Amino acid sequence: MEMMWLAIVLTGALIVLLSMGVWIALALIAVGIIGMEVFAGAPGGSILATNSWASSASWTMTALPLFIWMGEILFRTKLSEDMFTGLAPWVDKLPGRLLHVNVLGCGIFAAVSGSSAATAATIGRISLPELKSRGYPESISIGSLAGSGTLGLLIPPSIIMIVYGVAAQISVARLFIAGVLPGLLLMALFSGYILLWAGLNKEKIPAATLKMSFVEKLNASRSLIPVVLLIIGVIGSIYAGYATATEAAAIGVVGALLIAALSGMLTRVTFVESLLGAVRTSTMIFFILLGAAYLTSAMSFTGLPAALANWIAGVGMPAWALLAALTLFFIVLGCFLDGISIVLLTTSVILPAVQAAGIDLLWFGIFIVLVVEMAQITPPVGFNLFVVQSMSGKDIFTIAKASFPFFVLMIVAVAVITIFPQIVLSLPSAMVAR
C-alpha cells in the first residue's frame, strides 16, 4: 500500500506539472527531487549534480547529434523530389500505383533520418501535391504518408533507439540491426494494404501514365544511388562489425555532406541551418535525458521499480498479459507526449518489471518503438498528424481517420513480432562482433 501511494503521488505530481506547461525535463527533475527528499530522505541536490555528468558523458550518445545532423543535411537537399522521380516508374504498374511512393520513399528516407516527423515532412512536401494533381484520393494519400512517416523511428538509424539503448544499457548497434526486418515487415504491411485498397477501389485510382523501358527507369533513379550507397555504408558497417554506431554516424554525416555538395545544395546558409537544427533537437533530447536519468535514480532510492518487479514476479503475470497492458498504456501516453519523452519517462519503472517477466530487453526495445510509432498517429497529440496537417490543411481528426488503417497494421506488426520474436532477434545474433 505504501508503494501504491508513492506511485500515485509521483504520477500525480508529474501530470500536474506537465499540464501546467512545465518543460518535460524540468518536470522530471522536480518529481525526482520530491521522490528523493520526501520519500527517500536522500540528498537530491548532490545526486542531481552527479547524474547531470553521468547521463551526458556517454560515448554512445555522441551518435545521437551526428545522426540528427545527417538527417538535417539531407532534409535540405532535393532528396524528396528525387525520391518521387526515381521511385514512381517502378510502382506505376502496381495496384495503387504512385501511392507506394509514400511507403518506399519514407522507408528510404527513414534510413538516413531517424526522425518520423522529418521523414513525413520530407516525403510529403513532394508526394502530396503530386498525388493530388494526378487525381489520387486524398484520404489514402494522407493516411499512407502519416503511417509511413513513422518508419523514421523503426528503420535504423533511429534517434529513439539510441535513447532507449542508453536508458536500458544495451548495444545501440544491435538495436539498429534488430529494427531492419521489423521495418521491412511494416513496409510490406503498408504496401499490402494499399494493394488491397486499390483492388477494392479500382475506379478511384488513375490509369498508368508512365511508359518507360527498363533502362529509362534506371536512368530516372540514378539520383537515388548516392543515398542508397549511404544507407548501405552506414548500416552495413555496423552489421559487418567495421564500425560502432557512433563511427557509423560520422560516416553518415560525411556522406550526407558529399551528397549535398554534389547536388549543389550545400551552401553556407544550408550548412549553418542544418547545424543549428541538429543542435536544437540534440540539446532538447539531452535535457530530457538528464531529467529522466535523475528520475531513474530517484525511483531506485524509493524502491518503487524493485517493488513493481517483485509484485509481477509474485503474481506470475504472463509475458503476453504484461505486453498487452503496456501496449494500451503507451497508446494512452501517446495521446499526450512525444515518443522520446514516453521512452524516457517509463523505462526506469518498466524495465525491471519487463526483466522480471523474462522478456528480452533487445526485443522489448523494438516492441516499444513499434508501439511509440502508433503514438505518432494517435490524436490529439500525434506528431505526424500535425506534420501532415500543416501540409494538407485538413483538420487533425480527418487525418487521424485516414491514418487509422495504418494504426491497425502497426498493431498487427506488434502481434507478429510477439508470436515470431526471431524476426527481431535473428539479425543481431548473426552480427559480426567487433
N, C-alpha and C positions, 0 to 999 in steps of 0.2 A: 504493500500500500504506500509506503514511504517513497519508493521509486516511481510509482504511478503519479503521485502528486508532484514529484520533482519534474517528471516529463511534462505534465500539464502546465506547470508554472513556466518552464523554459520555453515550451512551444508557444504558449500564450504570449509571453514577452516578445518572442520573435515575430509573431503575427501582428501584434500591436505596432512594433517598430516599423515593419515593412509597410503596413497600411498607412502609416504616417508619412511615408515617402522617404524614410531614412535610407541612405545608401546601404546596399546589401552587406558590404564589407564591414561598415560601422555597426550595423545591426548584429552581425555575427560576433564581433568583438564585445559589444555590450552584453549580449546574452552569455558569452563566455565569462565575462567579469562577474555577472550575477551568480553563475554556477560556481566559480572559484571562491569568491568572497563569502557568499551567503550560505552555500550548501556544502562546500568542501573545506572551507577555512584555509585555503591556500593563498599565497601572495600573488594576486592577479597581475600586478604591475611588472614584477621581475620576470614572471613566466612569459608575459607578452613580449618583453624585450628579447628574451631568449628565442621565442618562437618566430619573431619577425626575421631573425637571421636564419634560423634553421629551415624555415619554409621557403626562403628565396635562394639560399646558397646551394643550389642543386644543378649539377652539370646537365642532367636530363632535361630540366626546364628551359635550358638555352635553346632547345629545338623549337619551343613554342613561338617566340618572336620571329625566328627565322622562317618557319613555315607560314606564319601570318604575313610576313613581308613578301614571300614568294607569291602568295595569292593576291596581295595588293598590287604588285608589279603587273601581273598578268591581267588583273581586272582593268587596268588602264591601257591595254593593248586592243587590237582588233580581233581578239580571240573569239568573242561571241559571234561576230559577223562571219569569221572563218569557219566556225562550228556549223552554222546553218548552211553555208555554201558547200562545205565539204561533206556533210552528212546527208543532206537532202537527196542527192542522186541515188544513194544506196537503199533508201527506205521508200522511195516513191512507188514501188510496185507492191509493197506490203499492205494488207488491210489496215486502214488508219493512216497510211502514208506519212505525211510530214509531222504528224503528232508524235511519232517515235523520236524525232529530233530532240524534243524536250527531255526524254529519258536518256538517250545516248549522250546528248550534249551535257546534261547535268552530271552524268556518270564520269565523263572525261574531265570536266572542269573540277569536279569534286576531288579528283586525284591530284590536282595541283593547287587546291584552295584550302580545304579543311574547314570551311565555314558554310553552313547551309544557306544563310542569308545572302552571302556573296555569290554562291552558286546560282540561286534562284534569280538574283538581280542581273547577273552577267548574261545568262542564257535568255532570260525573259525579255530583256530590253530589245533583243532582235527577234526572237521567235514569236512573241505575242502579236506585234504589229504585222509580221509576215503571215502568220496563220489567219489573222482576221482579214487581211486584204485578199487572201486566196479563198475565203468563204468557209473556213473551218468553224464548227460550232464553238462558241466562246466558253461554254461550261467545261467541256472536256479539255480544251486548250489550257484554261486556267487551272483546272484540277490536276492535270498531268504535270504542269510546271510546279505548282505548290508541293505536290507529293514528291516529285523527282528532286526538287531542290534539297530535300532532307538528306539526300545521299552524301552531301558535303560532310555530314557528321560520321558516316559509317565507312566510306571508302577512304583508305589512307592516302596521304597523311591527314589525320583528323585532330583538330585542336582539342576536342573534348576527350579523345583517347589519351592525349598527353596528360591532361588534368587528372583523369581517372587513374592512369598508371602511376603518377606521383602520389596521389592520395592513397592508393591501395598498395603501393610499393611493389609493383610488378613491372616486368620489362615492357617499355613502350614499343620497342621494335617487334616483340612477339604480339602485342596488341594490334599493331598496324597490320601484320600479316594475317592475324585472325579475322580481320574485317574484310579481307578480299572476297572470299567465297560468299559470305552473307550479303555483301554489297552486290555481287553479281546475281545472287538469288533474288534480291529485291528488284533489281533492274528487270530481270526476267518476268517477275510477277507483274510489274507495271506495264511492260510491253505486252504481256499476255492479256491483261485486262483491256488494253487498247485494241488488240486484235479482236477480242470477243465483242467489245462495244461496237467496233466498226462493222463486224459481221452482222450484228443485230440492227444497225442503223446505216445501211449502205447508202440510202438516199441522202444522208447528211454529209457524206464525205465527197469532196470534189474529185473529179476524174484526174487520172495521172496526166501530168503535163510535161514532165522531164523525159526526154528521149535521148539517151546518151550511150555511147559504146563503153565497154569496159575501160579502155584507155582514157576516154574523156572523163569518166568517173574518177580514175586515179589522178588525172591532172587537176580536177576540181578539188581534190582532197589533199593536194600537196602541201597546202599551208598548215595542215594539221600534223604533218610529220614531225616538226620540231617539238611540239607539245607531247606527242606520243613517246618520242625518244626521251624527253624529260621525265615522264611518268615511269618509263622502264628503268631509267637511270636511278631515280630516287627509290622506288620500291625494290627493284632488282638488287641494288647494292646492299639493302638491308637483308633481303631474303638470302642472298649468297654469303652473307657474313663479312662483306668487304667494308661495311660502314655501320656505325651506330645510327640511331635515329637523329642525333644532333649533327653528325657528319653528313648524313643524307640531306638534312635540311640545308646545310651550307652548299651542297651540290645543287640543290633545287634553286636557291637564290641566285647563284652564278648562272645557272641555265636560264632562269627567268629573265635575268638582265640581258643575256645574249639574245634571247628571242625578242625581247622588246627593242633592243638595239637594231637587230636585223630587219625588224618590221618598220623601223623608222619612228617608233612611238616613244623611245627613250629620250626625253628631253630633261633639262634641268628642272622644269616645273613638275613633270610627272614623277621624276625621281624623288624630289622632296615631298610631293603629295603622298606617294606610296610609303615613304619612310615615316612620315607623320601619322599616317593611317595605321601603320603597324605599331608605332609607339603608343597611340591612344588605346588600341584594342589590347595590347600586351599589358600595359600598366593597369587597365581595368581588371583583367583576369588575375594578375599577380596580387592586386589589392584584395580581391575576393578570396584568393587562395590563402593569403595571410590570415584573413578573418576566419576562414574555415579551419586552418591548421590550429589556430588558437582555441576555437570552439571544440575541436577534437581533443585537445589537451584537457580542456575543462570537463568534457564528458568522461574522460579517463579518470580524472580526480574524483568525480562524483560517483563513479562506478556504474553508471546507467547502461553503457553498452554491454558490459560483462553480465549485468543482471538480466538484460534482454536476451543475450545469448544463452544464459543458463535456463531462462524460462522456456525458450524454444526447444532446447535440448530436453528439458524435463517433460514438456507437453508431448514431445515426439511428433511435432508438426512435420508432415512430409514435405519434401523439397518443392513439389509441384504446387502445394497449397500456399507455401510462402511466396513463390514466384507469382502466383495469381494475385495474392494480396498486394505484393509490391507493384505489379503492373497497374492495378487500379489506383494505388497510392501515387505513383508517378504521373499517371494521366491527370489526376486531380491537381497535382502540383504544377503540371504543365499549363493549366489554365491561368496561372498567376506568375510563374517565374520562367526565365530562360533556361536552356539546357545546362550550361556550365554551372549556374547557381544551384540547380537541382542536384547535380552530382556532388558539388562541394558541401551542400547543406546536409546531405543524407549519409554520405559514406562513413562518417565517424560512428554513427549509431548502427547502421545497417550491416556493415561488413562483418563484425563479429557474429551477428546472427546468421548471416549467409554462410560463414565458415562452419558455424555450429550445425547447420543443416546439411553439411557435406557438399556444398556447391563449389565448383572450381572457380576461383576468382578471375582467371583469364576468360573463361566462358561467360561469367557474370558481367564482365566489362562490355562484351558485345551485346549481351542482353539489355543492359542498362542504356547503351547507346541507341539500340533499336526502339526502346520504349520512350526515350527522350526525343527521338525523331518524331514520334506521334505527337509529342507536346508542341512541336513546331507548327502543326496544323490543327491545334485544338483551340477553339475560341474561348475566352475573348483575347488572350494574350499570346497567340501563336505567332512567333516572329515571321515565319514565312508567309502567313496570311497578310501581315502588314506590308511586306515587300511586294507581294503580288497586287495588293490593293492599290499601292502607290503607282503601279504601272498600268493597271486596268481601269481604275476609277470606280470599281464596283464596291458595294458595302461588304464588310467583313464576314457577315453571315452567309451572303451569297457565295463568297469564295470558299467558306468553310463547307458549305453544302456540296460544291463542286469537288472539293478535296476529299470528301468523306469516303468514297470507294477506295482511295489510296490509303486512308487511315485503316480501313478494314484489312487491306492487303498487308500492312505492317503487322497487324495482329496475327495474320496467317504466318508471316515470316517468323515471328516470335515462337509460335506453336511448332513450326518446322524445326528450328534450331534447338528447341527443347526436346523434341522427340528424337532428333538426329544431331546430338552435340558434336559429332565428328565434323560436321560442316564448318564449325568454328575451330576445332582443335587439330584437325589433320595437317594443315599447312604449318602452323607453329611447331608441331612436333617433328616436322621434316626439315626445319630450318637448319642451315649450316652454322654452327656455333663459331663465334669469332674468338 
